[in-house]
Amino acid sequence: MTRKQLTMVVSSLTGNTRAIANGVRAALESDGWEIQDFEKCGKPADLIALCFWCRKSTLDDASRAVLSELESRQIICFGTCGGYPDGGYGDRVRSNVTAEVSARNTCLGVFLSQGKVPLQRIEKRKQLPLDHPHHLDEAGIARLMESLKHPNADDIARAVAFAREKLAIVE
């Protein structure tokens, strides 16, 4: 029996995405998957886990650079963002990422989790002028204060369940 192979790409600015990736990796390895790191492999597997942080409602620049090297792969995506992953913002991120991945590959799905936004960034944004597009109103402050609780064990469990569901299709 051949082992199921997956190449994992992780771009993590503050550790949020790394936490999700580590949880998914541990669960999949216990399920019998052979997982190689993109940075260390000579040739990526046909199946890729692309773990990214959101920048301007889509992939961060490092994830985009890796994606530009990939073609005709099946890619499952795991992302973290300061915004709420459910609702309009999350829908926009999933749509943008799906479109970018699907341009030259097959997107198996996009999982999003809220991730911690550093307190200093929150404080800086609170001080911006009211008419600045990144000024935080009360709702924005509440959203980013909530982000400090994520990713948590429930977020990681949801990411693992998402991975197992989506990857069952390709087994």
C-alpha positions as CSV (number, residue, x, y, z in Angstrom):
1,M,0.0,0.0,0.0
2,T,1.4,3.4,-0.9
3,R,1.2,6.2,1.6
4,K,-0.8,9.2,0.9
5,Q,1.5,12.1,0.2
6,L,1.0,15.8,0.7
7,T,3.3,18.8,0.5
8,M,2.7,21.5,3.1
9,V,3.5,25.2,2.5
10,V,3.3,27.5,5.5
11,S,3.5,31.2,5.6
12,S,3.0,32.6,9.1
13,L,3.8,36.1,10.1
14,T,2.7,36.0,13.8
15,G,2.4,32.2,14.5
16,N,-1.4,32.0,13.9
17,T,-1.1,30.1,10.6
18,R,1.7,27.9,12.0
19,A,-0.6,26.8,14.8
20,I,-3.3,25.7,12.4
21,A,-0.7,24.0,10.1
22,N,0.9,22.1,13.0
23,G,-2.5,20.9,14.2
24,V,-3.5,19.7,10.7
25,R,-0.1,18.1,10.1
26,A,-0.2,16.2,13.4
27,A,-3.7,14.8,12.7
28,L,-3.0,13.9,9.1
29,E,0.3,12.2,10.0
30,S,-1.6,10.1,12.6
31,D,-4.0,9.2,9.8
32,G,-1.1,7.8,7.8
33,W,-0.3,10.8,5.5
34,E,3.3,11.4,4.6
35,I,3.8,15.2,4.7
36,Q,6.8,17.0,3.3
37,D,7.7,20.6,3.7
38,F,7.7,22.6,0.5
39,E,10.9,24.4,1.4
40,K,12.7,21.0,1.9
41,C,11.4,18.9,-0.9
42,G,12.8,18.6,-4.3
43,K,9.5,18.0,-6.1
44,P,6.2,18.8,-4.4
45,A,3.5,16.2,-4.3
46,D,0.4,16.5,-6.6
47,L,-1.5,17.4,-3.4
48,I,-0.6,20.6,-1.6
49,A,-1.7,22.2,1.7
50,L,-1.2,25.9,1.3
51,C,-1.3,27.6,4.7
52,F,-1.5,31.4,4.5
53,W,-2.3,34.6,6.3
54,C,-4.7,37.1,4.8
55,R,-3.3,40.2,3.3
56,K,-5.8,42.6,1.6
57,S,-8.5,39.9,1.6
58,T,-6.4,37.3,-0.1
59,L,-3.1,35.4,0.0
60,D,0.0,36.9,1.6
61,D,2.9,37.6,-0.8
62,A,5.0,34.6,0.2
63,S,2.1,32.2,-0.5
64,R,1.4,33.9,-3.8
65,A,5.1,33.4,-4.8
66,V,4.8,29.7,-4.0
67,L,1.5,29.4,-5.8
68,S,3.1,30.9,-8.9
69,E,5.5,27.9,-9.0
70,L,2.6,25.4,-9.0
71,E,0.5,24.1,-11.8
72,S,-2.0,21.2,-12.2
73,R,-1.9,20.4,-8.5
74,Q,-4.8,19.8,-6.1
75,I,-4.6,22.4,-3.4
76,I,-6.3,22.7,0.0
77,C,-6.0,26.0,1.7
78,F,-5.8,27.0,5.4
79,G,-5.8,30.7,6.2
80,T,-5.9,33.0,9.2
81,C,-7.2,36.5,9.4
82,G,-7.9,39.2,11.9
83,G,-11.5,39.5,10.7
84,Y,-14.4,37.1,11.4
85,P,-14.0,34.1,9.1
86,D,-17.8,33.6,8.8
87,G,-19.8,36.3,7.0
88,G,-19.0,38.8,4.3
89,Y,-15.3,39.2,4.9
90,G,-14.6,35.5,5.1
91,D,-16.7,34.9,2.0
92,R,-14.6,37.5,0.1
93,V,-11.3,36.0,1.3
94,R,-12.4,32.4,0.3
95,S,-13.6,33.7,-3.1
96,N,-10.4,35.6,-3.8
97,V,-8.1,32.7,-2.7
98,T,-10.2,30.1,-4.6
99,A,-9.9,32.3,-7.8
100,E,-6.1,32.6,-7.4
101,V,-5.5,28.9,-6.7
102,S,-7.9,27.8,-9.5
103,A,-6.2,29.9,-12.2
104,R,-3.6,27.1,-12.7
105,N,-4.6,24.4,-10.1
106,T,-7.6,22.8,-8.6
107,C,-8.8,24.3,-5.3
108,L,-10.2,21.7,-2.9
109,G,-11.5,24.3,-0.5
110,V,-10.4,27.2,1.8
111,F,-10.6,27.0,5.6
112,L,-10.4,30.3,7.5
113,S,-9.7,30.9,11.2
114,Q,-9.5,34.1,13.1
115,G,-6.0,34.8,14.3
116,K,-4.5,37.1,16.9
117,V,-3.8,40.7,15.8
118,P,-1.0,42.1,17.9
119,L,-2.2,44.6,20.6
120,Q,0.2,47.3,19.3
121,R,-1.4,47.1,15.9
122,I,-4.8,47.4,17.4
123,E,-3.7,50.5,19.5
124,K,-2.1,52.1,16.4
125,R,-5.3,51.6,14.3
126,K,-7.4,53.1,17.1
127,Q,-5.3,56.3,16.9
128,L,-5.9,56.8,13.2
129,P,-8.1,59.7,12.0
130,L,-11.8,58.9,11.8
131,D,-11.8,59.2,8.1
132,H,-8.8,56.8,7.6
133,P,-9.9,53.5,6.0
134,H,-8.1,51.5,8.7
135,H,-9.5,53.5,11.7
136,L,-11.1,51.1,14.2
137,D,-14.6,51.9,15.3
138,E,-16.2,50.1,18.3
139,A,-17.2,47.1,16.1
140,G,-13.6,46.9,14.7
141,I,-12.1,47.1,18.2
142,A,-14.4,44.3,19.4
143,R,-13.5,42.1,16.4
144,L,-9.8,42.5,17.0
145,M,-10.1,42.0,20.7
146,E,-11.9,38.7,19.9
147,S,-9.0,37.8,17.6
148,L,-6.7,37.6,20.6
149,K,-8.5,34.4,21.6
150,H,-7.6,32.7,18.2
151,P,-6.6,30.3,16.9
152,N,-7.7,28.1,19.7
153,A,-8.2,24.4,20.2
154,D,-11.7,24.6,18.6
155,D,-10.3,26.4,15.5
156,I,-7.6,23.7,15.1
157,A,-10.2,20.9,15.5
158,R,-12.4,22.6,12.8
159,A,-9.3,22.8,10.5
160,V,-8.5,19.1,11.1
161,A,-12.2,18.2,10.3
162,F,-12.1,20.3,7.2
163,A,-8.9,18.7,6.0
164,R,-10.2,15.2,6.6
165,E,-13.4,15.9,4.8
166,K,-11.8,17.5,1.8
167,L,-8.9,15.0,1.5
168,A,-11.2,12.0,1.7
169,I,-12.2,13.0,-1.8
170,V,-8.7,12.5,-3.2
171,E,-7.8,9.3,-1.3
